[in-house]
Structure formats: structure tokens, C-alpha cells
């Protein structure tokens, strides 16, 4: 079994991580519970070393141990992680045409984001074709604060009340610009307005001179699972443009994206029931 410990890629690998991954890979290949002796032999490590690695994996839920045989097998945590990857992949695949439509219709950068704890994660993006492109914080893989981003505010707005209170109790309302909302009550008031109108705005609250608008994407459970929106410079995303065209475009595209995700009903405050 070559390159199990040292790895075959470029750069320096973390030895303990390489060893732990080798254990996981062997258990996956075996497809059955295995003994610590078998794992030790397969990966070329002392039993004491394998035991230490397995304890860490056990504590994190990535490995389970049978009580009667003491053999090891993969844990349910891996299924959870894999499920999240598949969920994001499915969302990206389904929603990408809608991102492309937003870019074509608005000629601004379109973003797809999801809520992860007290942050949002940008999971897909299509950049504007505009000859003046503004480099923004919103990039695929980046995490952002929920209180001063359009994507964060729209996803907060559609949380259940208890869940919203829980998230807000853990969020630091850090000030990034002069426009950032740093008062809990003021943020709650804005979220109520966001819920009624069906879209959220970032009026230069995260980055100076960068404005964003986002709307929710609901799934078949009527749950807001992602946000879709556009970002651009304040010279192009003006109040007049938002009121006249952009708000309608983004919310209608988000609504059709929601239908694609299985959404089939509206409810008071969703911003969709009249569409």
C-alpha cells in the first residue's frame, strides 16, 4: 500500500492527519469492522500509534467501536459530512442557471450563499461581465458576518424565532463601516422589514462603496436554505435602480429558483405568496 503515510502530492503533509486519513480509507475499503491489529498492519504503524489516532476519531464520531468484538468501523459523522457536501453540490447545480440569468439581466456579480452557524458561506458565484469589476469580499469559500451582509440578513429573517434568538445571542455585531448595524434592536427591526419585503440590502455595511441585494431560496419544506443575490459598486447599484428594477428581478429569480428546489406554497411574510 504505497504512499499511505507520506503521501504522493507536492508540499509537506501533516503526518498525524495523513495517518488518520489512511485509517479511514482502509476502513472504507474493507467495508466491514476491522481489528486494530489489521489496521496496524495495513498502514504500517505501531498498534499504540493506531490506538491514539482511533481514540481521536472515536471522540469526533468519525469512527465507532463494536462493544462485543472491539472492532472498528466508520462512524455516522462521515455520513453527516458527506450529506452536507451533497446538499451544497445539489444546490449549486440547481441554482447555477439562475445565477447566470442574474448576471445576464443585471450585469453584476451574482452570489449563492448558505447559513452556517453564525456566519454565511459563499458556495457559488458568477462574476459580472462589466468592464469595471469591483473586487469584493464575497468570494466562493469565504465566510461572512450575518448582520451586515444582504445574504446573512435574508437568511436570518426567515429563521424561526427561537433559532433567530439563539443565533443573535452568539453574534458579535462588529462594525465594519459607518453603515453597519451594531444595535440588536435595530437589527431585529430591519429583519422584520426584510421578512415583509422579501429581500435584504447591504448598503455598504460590510465594505465601503459595495452594495448587495439578496432574496431567499426556499425548499420543499418551506425552509430558506440559501440566498441568491447580486453585488456591485454603489455607482451602479443605486436606490433608483433597486426600486425600479433590481428588487423585482432578484426576488422573482429567487422565487423561480425556490420552485426548482421544491417550494410549492407561500405564507405571510414570505414575499412570495403574491407572485
C-alpha positions as MATLAB code, in Angstrom:
seq = 'XXXXXXXXXXXXXXXXXXXXXXXXXXXXXXXXXXXXXXXXXXXXXXXXXXXXXXXXXXXXXXXXXXXXXXXXXXXXXXXXXXXXXXXXXXXXXXXXXXXXXXXXXXXXXXXXXXXXXXXXXXXXXXXXXXXXXXXXXXXXXXXXXXXXXXXXXXXXXXXXXXXXXXXXXXXXXXXXXXXXXXXXXXXXXXXXXXXXXXXXXXXXXXXXXXXXXXXXXXXXXXXXXXXXXXXXXXXXXXXXXXXXXXXXXXXXXXXXXXXXXXXXXXXXXXXXXXX';
ca = [
       0.000    0.000    0.000;
       2.112    2.891   -1.321;
       2.088    6.476   -0.132;
      -0.253    5.734    2.764;
       1.748    7.715    5.270;
       3.954   10.075    3.353;
       1.528   10.885    0.544;
       2.254   11.321   -3.125;
       1.389   15.003   -3.638;
       3.553   18.072   -3.640;
       4.254   20.014   -0.482;
       4.669   18.911    3.094;
       1.885   16.814    4.590;
       0.831   16.773    8.238;
       1.908   13.328    9.424;
      -0.810   12.738   12.014;
      -3.520   13.790    9.567;
      -2.073   11.549    6.853;
      -2.085    8.628    9.276;
      -5.666    9.248   10.400;
      -6.863    9.519    6.796;
      -5.086    6.252    5.983;
      -7.052    4.548    8.750;
     -10.330    5.994    7.466;
      -9.534    4.953    3.891;
      -8.694    1.393    4.901;
     -11.909    1.021    6.895;
     -13.841    2.336    3.890;
     -12.090   -0.147    1.580;
     -12.667   -3.042    3.987;
     -16.402   -2.396    4.154;
     -16.626   -4.236    7.475;
     -15.485   -3.839   11.091;
     -11.732   -4.408   11.409;
      -9.360   -5.122   14.283;
      -6.697   -2.741   15.490;
      -4.087   -5.341   14.525;
      -5.318   -5.360   10.925;
      -5.255   -1.579   10.777;
      -1.742   -1.550   12.237;
      -0.526   -3.996    9.601;
      -2.231   -2.279    6.668;
      -0.960    1.234    7.385;
       2.435    0.190    8.744;
       2.124    1.768   12.171;
       2.587    0.509   15.720;
      -0.565   -0.594   17.497;
      -0.025    2.091   20.158;
       0.050    4.807   17.459;
      -3.042    3.426   15.753;
      -4.815    3.312   19.100;
      -4.118    7.004   19.778;
      -5.377    8.006   16.336;
      -8.505    5.863   16.686;
      -9.305    7.451   20.053;
      -9.324   10.890   18.452;
     -11.517    9.668   15.588;
     -13.832    7.961   18.084;
     -14.193   11.145   20.118;
     -15.115   13.104   16.984;
     -17.618   10.495   15.769;
     -15.736    9.556   12.596;
     -15.114    6.020   13.878;
     -17.208    3.656   16.003;
     -16.173    0.589   18.007;
     -18.233   -2.570   18.390;
     -18.803   -3.370   22.043;
     -18.702   -7.159   21.715;
     -15.764   -7.549   19.300;
     -13.851   -4.255   19.905;
     -13.508   -3.951   16.138;
     -13.593   -0.554   14.446;
     -15.767    0.804   11.654;
     -16.607    4.186   10.144;
     -18.972    6.372   12.148;
     -22.087    8.324   11.283;
     -20.220   11.635   11.398;
     -18.795   10.843    7.961;
     -22.319   10.445    6.609;
     -23.230   13.833    8.034;
     -20.224   15.473    6.405;
     -20.863   13.709    3.102;
     -24.529   14.699    3.258;
     -23.619   18.355    3.627;
     -21.280   18.137    0.652;
     -24.003   16.549   -1.475;
     -26.511   19.166   -0.327;
     -24.259   22.046   -1.326;
     -23.372   20.330   -4.592;
     -27.040   19.802   -5.414;
     -27.888   23.415   -4.591;
     -25.033   24.703   -6.728;
     -26.042   22.509   -9.650;
     -29.705   23.505   -9.452;
     -29.184   27.210   -8.824;
     -26.257   27.961  -11.176;
     -28.537   28.724  -14.180;
     -30.334   31.305  -12.044;
     -27.006   32.921  -11.121;
     -26.180   33.094  -14.811;
     -29.566   34.697  -15.506;
     -28.951   37.387  -12.885;
     -25.581   38.232  -14.432;
     -27.135   38.434  -17.894;
     -30.017   40.620  -16.758;
     -28.180   42.856  -14.280;
     -24.574   42.685  -15.466;
     -23.457   42.470  -11.838;
     -21.789   39.657   -9.895;
     -24.278   37.025   -8.684;
     -23.759   35.103   -5.430;
     -25.161   31.989   -3.782;
     -24.722   31.665   -0.011;
     -25.857   29.440    2.853;
     -26.065   29.932    6.603;
     -23.541   28.039    8.727;
     -23.971   28.745   12.424;
     -23.394   32.453   12.955;
     -21.843   33.033    9.530;
     -22.714   32.785    5.878;
     -20.639   30.820    3.391;
     -20.483   31.779   -0.275;
     -20.788   28.481   -2.153;
     -21.058   29.725   -5.741;
     -20.562   32.881   -7.764;
     -20.597   34.130  -11.342;
     -18.727   37.373  -11.929;
     -20.063   40.349  -13.823;
     -19.108   40.950  -17.457;
     -18.935   44.665  -16.700;
     -15.745   46.335  -17.805;
     -15.443   47.856  -14.332;
     -15.272   44.935  -11.921;
     -15.095   45.662   -8.214;
     -13.118   43.125   -6.198;
     -15.358   42.197   -3.298;
     -15.128   40.172   -0.123;
     -17.832   37.841   -1.412;
     -15.833   35.020   -2.986;
     -16.565   31.289   -3.170;
     -15.451   29.656    0.073;
     -15.341   32.903    2.051;
     -17.285   33.244    5.263;
     -19.032   36.465    6.173;
     -20.878   38.035    9.104;
     -24.647   37.650    9.128;
     -25.560   41.075   10.480;
     -24.084   43.271    7.744;
     -24.426   41.231    4.550;
     -27.552   41.000    2.429;
     -27.248   37.203    2.302;
     -26.855   36.998    6.065;
     -29.791   39.263    6.819;
     -32.167   37.489    4.443;
     -31.344   34.092    5.944;
     -31.677   35.433    9.492;
     -35.039   36.985    8.637;
     -36.586   33.638    7.775;
     -35.355   31.683   10.778;
     -37.853   30.546   13.390;
     -37.991   32.999   16.305;
     -36.193   30.741   18.796;
     -33.495   29.880   16.288;
     -33.050   33.542   15.409;
     -32.696   34.498   19.075;
     -30.131   31.733   19.523;
     -28.049   32.907   16.576;
     -28.238   36.577   17.552;
     -27.159   35.760   21.118;
     -23.901   34.393   19.691;
     -23.234   37.021   17.031;
     -20.786   39.833   17.623;
     -22.270   42.925   15.970;
     -18.888   44.135   14.795;
     -18.726   47.461   12.988;
     -17.081   47.343    9.555;
     -18.207   50.683    8.114;
     -20.217   53.677    9.198;
     -23.336   51.951    7.826;
     -23.008   48.735    9.879;
     -25.878   48.000   12.262;
     -24.416   47.323   15.712;
     -27.549   47.560   17.885;
     -29.531   44.316   18.406;
     -32.943   46.004   18.457;
     -32.230   47.976   15.305;
     -31.119   44.772   13.572;
     -34.316   42.991   14.635;
     -36.385   45.868   13.246;
     -34.589   45.617    9.926;
     -35.059   41.839    9.804;
     -38.797   42.354   10.276;
     -38.834   44.711    7.300;
     -36.725   42.271    5.286;
     -39.206   39.493    6.032;
     -42.109   41.626    4.818;
     -40.496   42.834    1.589;
     -38.845   39.534    0.671;
     -35.315   40.841    0.084;
     -32.394   42.278    2.066;
     -29.896   45.013    1.321;
     -26.293   45.577    2.287;
     -25.894   49.308    1.875;
     -22.102   49.430    2.166;
     -22.328   47.833    5.614;
     -19.594   45.259    5.067;
     -17.423   47.095    2.533;
     -17.347   50.765    1.661;
     -18.944   51.583   -1.706;
     -20.138   47.981   -2.269;
     -23.879   47.298   -2.269;
     -25.708   43.982   -2.353;
     -29.257   42.717   -2.596;
     -30.312   39.145   -1.782;
     -33.510   37.104   -1.678;
     -34.234   33.722   -0.070;
     -34.365   30.342   -1.779;
     -36.911   28.046   -0.125;
     -37.033   24.257   -0.411;
     -39.922   21.763   -0.332;
     -40.132   22.153    3.459;
     -40.742   25.905    3.073;
     -37.347   26.477    4.667;
     -34.928   29.167    3.470;
     -31.904   27.038    2.605;
     -29.852   29.589    0.671;
     -29.755   33.152   -0.589;
     -29.256   34.410   -4.099;
     -28.359   37.960   -5.000;
     -26.137   40.435   -6.742;
     -23.298   42.697   -5.638;
     -21.736   45.737   -7.225;
     -20.406   49.259   -6.698;
     -22.634   51.981   -5.288;
     -22.169   53.909   -8.521;
     -24.274   51.273  -10.313;
     -26.493   49.811   -7.599;
     -28.451   52.916   -6.724;
     -31.682   53.366   -4.782;
     -33.496   54.176   -8.007;
     -32.199   51.043   -9.747;
     -33.157   48.839   -6.807;
     -36.655   50.289   -6.572;
     -37.338   50.340  -10.308;
     -35.770   47.055  -11.464;
     -33.321   45.180   -9.274;
     -35.551   44.211   -6.339;
     -38.144   42.772   -8.698;
     -35.587   40.888  -10.769;
     -33.809   39.313   -7.796;
     -36.958   38.296   -5.910;
     -38.599   36.803   -8.996;
     -35.474   34.833   -9.925;
     -35.230   33.642   -6.310;
     -38.862   32.583   -6.400;
     -38.333   30.506   -9.569;
     -35.190   29.016   -8.017;
     -37.288   28.077   -4.980;
     -39.843   26.331   -7.193;
     -36.955   24.364   -8.673;
     -35.957   23.356   -5.128;
     -39.466   22.030   -4.470;
     -41.112   25.070   -2.892;
     -44.837   24.981   -3.616;
     -46.564   27.409   -1.319;
     -46.400   30.864    0.148;
     -47.015   32.124    3.629;
     -47.455   35.557    5.224;
     -44.196   37.433    5.211;
     -42.501   35.187    2.652;
     -42.648   37.844   -0.049;
     -43.690   35.110   -2.461;
     -47.360   34.474   -1.903;
     -48.389   37.188   -4.375;
     -46.072   36.133   -7.204;
];
